[in-house]
Amino acid sequence: GPRFVPPEWTASYPCPAAHSAAAFLLEDMRFVKRITPAENVTVYLFEGRGRAVAAVAPRRGQAIRWTPPAGQGIEAFDLYGNPLEAGAAPGQTVVYLTAAGTSADLEARLSAE
């Protein structure tokens, strides 16, 4: 999975750290669709190489009150690719959810909540 990015590096160079995480998680993925599982939340679904990635984005200036599902084989990462605790609320930045399978599988898990 993604490598841990030290906090001092993200504080000094936040854009390259975020870009690196996105590139790592989305490389060789194809965009499938966009869904809105809750108010102020847009999820961009990608799939490829036997796994799916959901980029969870809050509406600009809005905190996400929706909590992504915990467990179910879903791993969560912050904007910089650092692992998040299961069930952590995303807040005001993009988070990534990854799971084995297709984007339809991941979408079903996200919509079940």
Secondary structure as GFF3:
##gff-version 3
##sequence-region A 1 113
A	DSSP	alpha_helix	7	12	.	.	.	ID=ss1
A	DSSP	alpha_helix	14	26	.	.	.	ID=ss2
A	DSSP	beta_strand	30	38	.	.	.	ID=ss3
A	DSSP	beta_strand	41	48	.	.	.	ID=ss4
A	DSSP	beta_strand	51	58	.	.	.	ID=ss5
A	DSSP	beta_strand	75	77	.	.	.	ID=ss6
A	DSSP	beta_strand	95	100	.	.	.	ID=ss7
A	DSSP	alpha_helix	103	111	.	.	.	ID=ss8
###
